[in-house]
Amino acid sequence: MWLPIFGLLIGLIIGAFTPFTIPVEYAKYLSVAIVVALDTVMGGIRAYQEESFDSTVFLSGFVVNIIAASLLAFIGDRMGVDLYLAAIVAFGSRLFQNISIIRRHVIKK
């Protein structure tokens, strides 16, 4: 359980001290990718707490979800519709659901 949290903290520290900027054109795609990545990590923590974690499912879900959400944002961008918001809402709601389930597991222990 400590490994995903450790990786997140290391990533936040590296990101805070690295002078790296994202062009505005890619902001939609990056926001979708970040929300999807957070949802996948929280889902992995939830599965670990429920003792049903499978690294193959985790990694495949991580890659496939990011590709699918980014593709949805790309298609919406080409059509002139903000479809990235659909991915943000869908994965954002899953993210908060996973966080609430993790919280319940922590409180029960």
Secondary structure, 3 states (H helix, E strand, C coil): CHHHHHHHHHHHHHHHHCCCCCCHHHHHHHHHHHHHHHHHHHHHHHHHHCCCCCHHHHHHHHHHHHHHHHHHHHHHHHHCCCCHHHHHHHHHHHHHHHHHHHHHHHHHC
